[in-house]
């Protein structure tokens, strides 16, 4: 008789529901990245002076890291819903990219001094916490054999 496992391979309903929420969050992130990547001269001219200087001062790698953060989260969500363990890897890539992206923003610029901590820190903190949560839930899914 084959051994029985205490862990089921069928994910509970909450796991799927969170996967759908992660997918919607990922789509919003990719849309934000798309808006960022396609900002043209007219959009750049419409920005306030500080934002325009900030935009122009970004290093060349910044857009690649932003893409890894958003696309990693979206693809990780899709793979999580498809029951694939690779979602944990993509969520890990996304988390690292979020840390690098916002690490540069807060360490290498004067954004907080210019706009204030209350205006600049909360949303990136929420993004980082959600990226941590995505990775933790995917790892739990791998450990419980919900993701194969």
GICOR-V173128 format. One record per residue. N is the residue number from 1. RES is the residue in one letter. PHI is phi in radians with two decimals (none if undefined). BURIAL is 1 if it has 24 or more other C-alpha atoms within 12 Angstrom, else 0. D_FIRST is the distance of its C-alpha to the first C-alpha in Angstrom with 2 decimals. Layout:
BEGIN
n: <N N>
res: <RES RES>
phi: <PHI PHI>
burial: <BURIAL BURIAL>
d_first: <D_FIRST D_FIRST>
END
This chain:
BEGIN
n: <1 2 3 4 5 6 7 8 9 10 11 12 13 14 15 16 17 18 19 20 21 22 23 24 25 26 27 28 29 30 31 32 33 34 35 36 37 38 39 40 41 42 43 44 45 46 47 48 49 50 51 52 53 54 55 56 57 58 59 60 61 62 63 64 65 66 67 68 69 70 71 72 73 74 75 76 77 78 79 80 81 82 83 84 85 86 87 88 89 90 91 92 93 94 95 96 97 98 99 100 101 102 103 104 105 106 107 108 109 110 111 112 113 114 115 116 117 118 119 120 121 122 123 124 125 126 127 128 129 130 131 132 133 134 135 136 137 138 139 140 141 142 143 144 145 146 147 148>
res: <X X X X X X X X X X X X X X X X X X X X X X X X X X X X X X X X X X X X X X X X X X X X X X X X X X X X X X X X X X X X X X X X X X X X X X X X X X X X X X X X X X X X X X X X X X X X X X X X X X X X X X X X X X X X X X X X X X X X X X X X X X X X X X X X X X X X X X X X X X X X X X X X X X X X>
phi: <none -1.19 -1.17 -1.69 -1.83 -1.27 -1.72 -1.54 -1.56 -1.62 -1.20 -1.24 -0.99 -1.09 -1.14 -1.14 -1.07 -1.16 -1.05 -1.16 -1.09 -1.09 -1.12 -1.12 -1.04 -1.12 -1.13 -1.11 -1.13 -1.16 -1.11 -1.09 -1.11 -1.03 -1.08 -1.16 -1.25 -1.84 -1.12 -1.66 -1.00 -1.16 -1.14 -1.11 -1.15 -1.38 -1.24 -1.05 -0.94 -1.08 -1.10 -1.13 -1.12 -1.05 -1.02 -1.27 -1.54 -1.07 -1.22 -1.05 -1.34 -1.01 -1.11 -1.16 -1.19 -1.05 -1.09 -1.09 -1.13 -1.40 -1.18 -1.07 -1.17 -1.16 -1.17 -1.07 -1.12 -1.09 -1.19 -1.09 -1.18 -1.45 1.38 -1.84 -1.22 -1.09 -1.03 -1.11 -1.13 -1.17 -1.16 -1.13 -1.08 -1.05 -1.06 -1.09 -1.15 -1.06 -1.11 -1.17 -1.02 -1.33 -1.03 -1.13 -1.00 -1.52 -1.58 -1.85 -2.24 -1.80 -1.00 -1.12 -1.12 -1.36 -2.02 1.62 -1.14 -1.15 -1.53 -2.06 -1.56 -0.99 -1.19 -1.03 -1.14 -1.08 -1.04 -1.13 -1.12 -1.14 -1.09 -1.09 -1.11 -1.02 -1.11 -1.09 -1.22 -1.11 -1.12 -1.11 -1.07 -1.15 -1.10 -1.57 1.15 -1.40 -1.96 -2.10>
burial: <0 0 0 0 0 0 0 0 0 0 1 0 0 0 1 1 0 1 1 0 0 1 1 0 1 1 1 0 1 1 0 0 1 0 0 0 0 0 0 0 0 0 0 0 0 0 0 0 0 0 0 0 0 0 1 0 0 0 0 0 0 1 1 0 1 1 1 1 1 1 1 1 1 1 1 1 1 1 1 1 1 0 1 1 1 1 1 1 1 1 1 1 1 1 1 1 1 1 1 1 1 1 0 0 1 1 0 0 0 0 1 0 0 0 0 0 0 0 0 0 0 0 0 1 0 0 1 1 0 1 1 1 1 1 1 0 1 1 1 0 1 1 0 0 0 1 1 1>
d_first: <0.00 3.86 6.52 8.85 12.40 15.42 17.45 17.67 18.74 21.33 24.53 26.45 29.75 31.86 30.39 31.56 34.86 35.59 34.77 37.42 39.89 39.30 39.95 43.21 44.19 43.52 45.71 48.47 48.22 48.49 51.43 53.10 52.58 54.00 57.02 57.48 57.19 59.57 62.27 65.46 69.00 69.92 66.95 67.67 71.33 70.38 68.49 70.31 71.91 69.38 66.39 68.05 68.72 65.15 63.86 66.11 65.25 61.48 60.27 59.10 55.46 55.33 54.55 51.68 50.13 50.72 49.01 45.96 45.78 46.01 44.23 41.40 40.91 41.14 38.78 36.34 36.41 35.86 32.87 31.45 31.80 30.20 27.13 28.00 27.76 31.13 32.73 32.53 34.46 37.10 37.47 38.01 40.68 42.26 42.42 44.06 46.50 47.41 48.11 50.27 52.07 53.03 53.52 56.25 57.71 58.13 58.92 61.16 63.11 65.32 63.50 63.10 66.76 67.92 65.91 64.66 61.25 60.75 61.30 59.16 56.30 54.36 52.98 51.85 50.19 48.33 47.29 46.00 44.07 42.44 41.52 39.92 38.04 36.82 35.41 33.84 32.12 30.87 29.52 27.77 26.28 25.06 23.62 21.81 20.54 22.89 24.71 23.14>
END
